[in-house]
Structure formats: C-alpha cells, structure tokens
Amino acid sequence: MLNSHKNSRRPIAIALLLMSITMIPAHADDDDDDSGGSMSSAKSAAQAGDSDSQNRRGGKSSGNSLDINAKLKDECGSCHMVYPPRFLSAQSWRAVMAGLDKHFGSDASVDAAAAAEIGDFLVQNASTKKRTSASGAEPALRITETRWFQSEHRKMDNRWKDQRVKSPANCAACHIRAESGSFKERDIRVPK
C-alpha cells in the first residue's frame, strides 16, 4: 500500500520538475535585452568572458544607468536618443559609423578622432548575438529592423501611428527610462 502511494506521487513530481525547467528559459528570454545595466560593466563582463546575456544586459549590473561615452553622447545625442550599443552587433555598428555622411538621410559626419572613439565604444559594447534584419539585409543598420526588435514589439503595430509615439525609433514614448538605458518591462507605459 505504501509503495503504491509513493508511485502515484512520482508522475506529479516529474511533471512539476519539467514545468519548472521549461518555465525558467521562457522567462529569461522574455527580458533578454531590456535590462539597463552600466555599459562599463558590460565591457568588463565581455573582457572577462562572461556570457552574452550578461554582456547585453550590462554585465553584473550595478544599477539601471547607462554609462555612455561622452563623445557619443555629445555627437549622437545632439540629434536623437543615444541607443544602447547592445542593441546592434559590432558588424552593424561598424557599418553605421562607415556611413555617417548619409546617416538615414542626414550628414552626421564627425572628425576622424571622434569617429574612431565613438566607433570603438560602440563595437566594444555591442551585442555578441547576431542582430540580423528581418529583411535579410546584412548587416542590420536600424535597430527597429532587427528580428529581435520586431519580435519584442510584435504587438505594437497599431501604436506606431499614435501621435505620442510616432515611430518605432521613439523608444522613450513607451520606455519611460530609455534615456538612462532601462528597457525593463516594469518601465514600459504604452500610450492608450
């Protein structure tokens, strides 16, 4: 009698164990790139050989601030939000920096020293995941055209036209702490 009681619990225990194992990766994938750790931590994490997810999340985060290169903030931030380098691959950042004279319809050229400093920072803090474009064009030049971005924002199609949002590139319209590098789910306020 005691043995049959133990045997009836075994399938339940196995099912619970399997459910917990499959739920952990699903939850981890949900917040893959939305943590806003410090970029200098990301660099040290990458140099220490830590996993890509730690690198893209800002390494062993000391907070939600986005430590950004001053030249990048001055040059790029004068026209648009400074996007976290972890949102594109090193190959993509190299291509973006190589085309500053025709940067999405504008001439965003900077002097050679500034270009080298900004480019080095972006490449050192880039995602180590391949950020392919949904169209298959390589390298992806726009964060909004990457498969990763489109997957994360798949339910937003009708919101891009809202006057408070206007564009998929306007991160701060929904991510209230985007300027500081935080893209955590708890920091999202989609205009209704």
N, C-alpha and C positions, 0 to 999 in steps of 0.2 A: 504494500500500500504506500509506504513512504517513498519507494523508488518511483512509482508511477506519478506521484505528486511532484517530485523533483524533475522528472522528464517532461511534465506538462509546462513547467516554467522555462525550460531551455529554449523552445522556439520564440517565446516572448522576449527573453533576454537577448537572443541573437538578433531579432528584428529591431529592438531598441538600439543595440550597438551599431547595426548597419545604418539605421536612420541618423544616428549622431555623427557617424563618419561621413555620410553624404551631405549633411547639412553644413558642416564646417567649411568645405571648399566653396559651396554655393554662397555662403555669407561672406567669405573672404573675397570672392570675386566681385561681389556687389559694390564694395568700396575700393576697388582696385587702385584708382588714381585720384581719389578725392581727398586724401589727407594732405594737409598743407604744412608738412614739416619744413625745417630750415634747409635751404639749398647747400649751405656749407656742410651740414650734416650729411646730405646726400653725397657730396663729393668725397667725404671721408669714408662713408659707407661703401661707396663704389671702389675706392682705393683699397679698402680692407678686404674686398672680395665678398661682401655681403650679397644677399640675394637681390634680384632685380626688383622684387616688390618693395623691399626696404629702400632701394635707391629711388624708385619712383615715388615712394611715399615720403621721402625726405630722410631716409635712414632711421636711426633711433631718435625719433623726433623729440625736441626739447620744447615744442610748442607749435603754434599754428602760424607763426610769422614766416614770411617769405623773404629770406635774406637774398638780396639781388645785387649783382654787380652795379656799382654807381654809374658807370658809363652806359650800361644797358638801360638803366632807369632814366637817365638824362636823355639819351638819344631816342630810344624806342618809346619810352613813356611820355614823351612830349606829344605824340600823336595818338597813341592808343594804350590800353591797359598792357602792362608787361606780363606776358603769358609765362607761366612756369615752364622752364626748359624741359621738364619731364613729360610734357605733352607731345613732343616730337622726338624722333630718333636723331642721332648725331648726323646721319646722312642728310636728313631733311633740313636740319639747321645749317649745315654747310651750303646746301642749295639755296636756302633763303638768303643767307649772307652773300652768296655769289651774285644774287640778282637784285641787290638793293637799288640799283639805278632804275629798275622797273618793278618796284615793290607794290604789287597789287594796284597798279595804276598810278603810283606816285614815285617820285625820285626821292628815295630815302638814303642816298649816298652819305657816307661819313668818311672822314680821313682814314688812311691806311692803319694807323696805330689804334684808333678807336674800333675799326672793323676787326682787327686781329684780337683785341682784348674782349670784345663782345662775343665774337665767334668762338674763341677758346672757352669762355664761360659757358656758353650755350652747349657746346659739344661735351664738355666735361660733366655737365649736369643733365644731359639728355637721357631719355628713356633708353634702356638697353633692349627693350622689346621692339620688334619691327612694327612701325606705325604705318601700315600700308593704307593707301587711299582706297575708298570704296570703288572708285572707277578703275583701279588697277594701275594708275599712273604712278611712276616711281621717280624720285622719292615724293612722298606726300608733302606739299608745301603749305597747305592750310590745315590747321588743327581740326576745323569743322568738317573737313572732308575725309578724315581718317575713319576707318572701320570702327575703331574703338569709340570715337566721339559719337558717331551715328548710332552705334549700339546703345551707348549710355543715354542718348537723347531721343530714342525711337518713339517715345510717346509725346514729343514736343512739336510735331509738325505744324499743328494749327496755332501754336503760340508764337511762332517767329513773326507773324504778321501783326501781332499786338503792338500798339504804339509805344508801350512801355518796354518792350523787348527789342523789336525792330530787326534784329539779326542774330543768327547763331553765334556770332563773334562777340556779342554783348554779354559776356559772362556775368557781369555784375547785376544785370537785370533780375536774375534769379538766385545767383550765388552771392549772398549778401556779404560774404567776407572774401570774395575773389581777389580783390586788390591786395590782400595780405597773404594770398596763396592757399586759403582754405576752401576746399570744394566738398567738404563733408556733407552728408545728407542732412544733418541737423541744421546746416547753414543755408538750406535752399528754401526760398519763398517765391514760388511761381505766381506771377500776377494772375488773378482770376477775373 
